[in-house]
Amino acid sequence: MRRNRAPRRRASRIGAAIMAGGLFLTAPVSQAAGNPHQRGPDPTPQSIVAEKGPFEVATAPAPAGNGFGGGTIYYPTDTSQGTFAGIAISPGFFGPQFSIDWYGPRLASQGFVVIAITTNALWDFPSQRADQLLAALKYLKQDSPAKDRLDGGRLGVMGHSMGGGGTMEAVLKDHSLKAAIPLTGWGITADYSGVQTPTMIIGAQFDVVAPDESYSIPFYKSLRPDLDKQFLQLAGGTHFSPNLPNTTIAKYSISWLKRFLDDDTRYQQFLCPVQPDPELSAHEATCHS
């Protein structure tokens, strides 16, 4: 992989490995004005890295027995702007829920309903985690304490390690999902050409558990070229970087979720093209929206 450089004006093919050279805008960006799903003030480079967004957050338990092992729901307390998109997040292999808990308040404070799950078994494989992510979203829509503030037509999935593999398999199974973010994902499936969901894949430069060259990059390459997709590699990152609060993961994840769950084009500026960022050792994307 080459080091980052200024974004290029035309797209290039991804060869044997992802080339760190920039992101390419291939279609005009629509205006955010009039978007009924837009939530919160205009974003700034400071707001997307803040530990807390503009919404106050409350929590509620999610009991086991609904197709997943239980979890915690994080949701904005203010309903004056309308309902919010929902996100389910899975931990990785032998990972407890608390290994992904930091995403809950971080994302909810930006205007999302988030459920961080415990898996039925700590050793569940990606296909099982996919089913549990989808079950968690179903619970969030139908039975959760936050269902009255959730827009069930705007749902996404995230996950770490095997939860990242589960994220990829979830969007293979359910084409209605609007956004996906696998984090240093590990999976068995190699072909994700059937995915129709805008997908941001976050890898890590020094991941020796699920090396990008074996997992995140092939995942990305297998996605259709006409799909909105993005690959980011955390400079100096390891397989476990997503388990602790991480500003780089937060700012790009928030921007991706806002753009594709809320159709909020105000966040396009942080995605396409990505400006030179010392926290990224590589990045690549196709951007059609």
Disulfide bonds with the S-S distance in Angstrom:
Cys272-Cys287 2.17
